[in-house]
Amino acid sequence: MIIETDDFDEAVRFYRDVLGMPEQPAFATEGDDRISILHAGIATIELATRTHVRAIDAVENAPTSEGPGPTLRIALEVPDTADAVAAAEESGAELLAPPTETPFRTTNARVQGPSGWQVTFFQELETLEERTARPGFTTDDERAR
């Protein structure tokens, strides 16, 4: 994932210094040719319909605009959602949705990150095995339509 930003220093400060993503060596030339590659841990990609995204907004108590929302939003698994929110707020990030326990057994919160990206912090409250055994948790190809 590449986040193009007009405020490179603020983005690096937020993701590297506030969220604690370790920086890896990266090649750039001179002047305004800048890049920071940050290790974000293991990633997943969520593909969701607008209806499901709005359902997540409702569960997280996050604001929903009448028009289309952000097309991309980064979700980061953290060991403690409240701690992640506190660090983000201390750095000046705007809280969009406070820590909320979801029906899918995570504690989620959302902040406004730099460059227009919203950042969702989520803390898993169950193991993958526990979630898989609960009703409603399946893969799309197994889900009845």
C-alpha positions as CSV (number, residue, x, y, z in Angstrom):
1,M,0.0,0.0,0.0
2,I,1.3,3.4,-0.9
3,I,-0.1,6.5,0.7
4,E,0.7,9.6,-1.4
5,T,0.9,12.6,0.9
6,D,1.4,16.3,0.6
7,D,2.6,16.5,4.2
8,F,5.3,13.8,4.2
9,D,6.8,14.8,7.6
10,E,3.4,14.7,9.3
11,A,2.6,11.3,7.8
12,V,6.0,9.8,8.9
13,R,5.6,11.3,12.3
14,F,2.1,9.7,12.7
15,Y,2.7,6.3,11.3
16,R,6.4,5.8,12.4
17,D,6.6,7.8,15.6
18,V,3.0,7.8,17.0
19,L,1.9,4.3,15.8
20,G,5.3,2.8,16.2
21,M,5.8,1.2,12.8
22,P,9.5,0.5,12.3
23,E,11.1,2.2,9.3
24,Q,13.0,0.1,6.8
25,P,15.7,1.3,4.4
26,A,14.3,2.7,1.2
27,F,15.9,4.3,-1.9
28,A,15.2,7.9,-3.0
29,T,17.2,10.4,-4.9
30,E,17.4,14.0,-3.7
31,G,15.2,17.0,-2.8
32,D,11.4,16.3,-2.6
33,D,11.9,12.6,-3.7
34,R,11.2,11.1,-0.3
35,I,9.9,7.7,0.8
36,S,9.5,6.0,4.1
37,I,8.8,2.2,4.1
38,L,7.3,1.2,7.4
39,H,6.7,-2.3,8.6
40,A,3.0,-2.6,9.4
41,G,3.0,-6.2,10.5
42,I,0.9,-8.8,8.8
43,A,-1.8,-7.3,6.5
44,T,-5.2,-8.3,5.4
45,I,-7.3,-6.7,2.7
46,E,-11.0,-6.3,3.4
47,L,-13.2,-6.1,0.3
48,A,-16.6,-4.8,1.4
49,T,-19.7,-3.4,-0.2
50,R,-20.8,0.1,0.6
51,T,-23.7,-1.4,2.6
52,H,-21.2,-3.4,4.8
53,V,-18.9,-0.3,5.2
54,R,-21.9,1.7,6.5
55,A,-22.8,-1.2,8.8
56,I,-19.2,-1.0,10.2
57,D,-19.6,2.8,10.6
58,A,-22.8,2.2,12.6
59,V,-21.1,-0.5,14.8
60,E,-18.1,1.7,15.5
61,N,-20.3,4.7,16.2
62,A,-18.3,6.5,13.5
63,P,-19.7,9.4,11.4
64,T,-21.1,8.5,8.0
65,S,-21.5,11.0,5.3
66,E,-24.5,11.0,3.0
67,G,-22.3,10.6,-0.1
68,P,-19.6,8.1,-0.7
69,G,-17.1,7.8,2.2
70,P,-13.4,7.3,1.8
71,T,-12.7,4.6,-0.7
72,L,-9.7,3.4,1.3
73,R,-9.4,3.2,5.1
74,I,-6.5,1.6,6.9
75,A,-7.3,-0.8,9.7
76,L,-4.5,-1.7,12.1
77,E,-4.6,-4.5,14.7
78,V,-3.2,-3.2,18.0
79,P,-2.7,-4.9,21.3
80,D,-4.8,-2.3,23.1
81,T,-7.3,0.0,21.3
82,A,-7.6,2.6,24.1
83,D,-3.8,3.0,24.2
84,A,-3.6,3.4,20.4
85,V,-6.3,6.0,20.5
86,A,-4.6,7.9,23.4
87,A,-1.3,8.0,21.5
88,A,-3.0,9.2,18.3
89,E,-5.0,11.9,20.2
90,E,-1.8,13.0,22.0
91,S,-0.2,13.5,18.6
92,G,-3.2,15.7,17.5
93,A,-5.2,13.1,15.5
94,E,-9.0,13.8,15.6
95,L,-11.0,11.0,17.3
96,L,-13.9,10.0,14.9
97,A,-15.2,7.0,16.9
98,P,-14.2,6.0,20.5
99,P,-13.3,2.5,21.4
100,T,-16.4,0.3,21.0
101,E,-16.8,-3.4,21.5
102,T,-18.3,-4.8,18.2
103,P,-20.6,-7.8,17.7
104,F,-17.7,-9.5,15.9
105,R,-15.7,-9.4,19.1
106,T,-13.2,-6.7,18.5
107,T,-12.7,-3.4,20.2
108,N,-12.6,-0.8,17.4
109,A,-11.9,3.0,17.3
110,R,-11.3,5.4,14.5
111,V,-9.2,8.5,14.1
112,Q,-8.5,10.9,11.2
113,G,-5.0,10.2,10.0
114,P,-2.9,12.4,7.9
115,S,-3.4,12.8,4.1
116,G,-7.2,12.2,4.4
117,W,-6.9,8.6,5.5
118,Q,-9.1,7.3,8.3
119,V,-7.3,4.8,10.6
120,T,-9.3,2.2,12.4
121,F,-7.6,0.5,15.4
122,F,-8.9,-2.9,16.2
123,Q,-8.1,-5.2,19.1
124,E,-9.1,-8.9,18.7
125,L,-11.0,-10.2,21.7
126,E,-11.2,-13.8,20.4
127,T,-8.8,-16.1,18.6
128,L,-9.4,-17.0,14.9
129,E,-10.6,-20.4,16.0
130,E,-13.1,-19.0,18.5
131,R,-14.5,-16.6,15.8
132,T,-14.7,-19.4,13.2
133,A,-16.9,-21.5,15.5
134,R,-19.4,-18.7,16.1
135,P,-22.5,-18.2,13.9
136,G,-22.2,-15.7,11.0
137,F,-18.4,-16.2,10.6
138,T,-17.6,-17.8,7.3
139,T,-16.0,-17.1,4.0
140,D,-17.8,-15.4,1.1
141,D,-17.9,-18.6,-1.0
142,E,-19.6,-20.5,1.8
143,R,-22.1,-17.7,2.6
144,A,-25.7,-18.1,1.3
145,R,-26.8,-15.2,-0.8
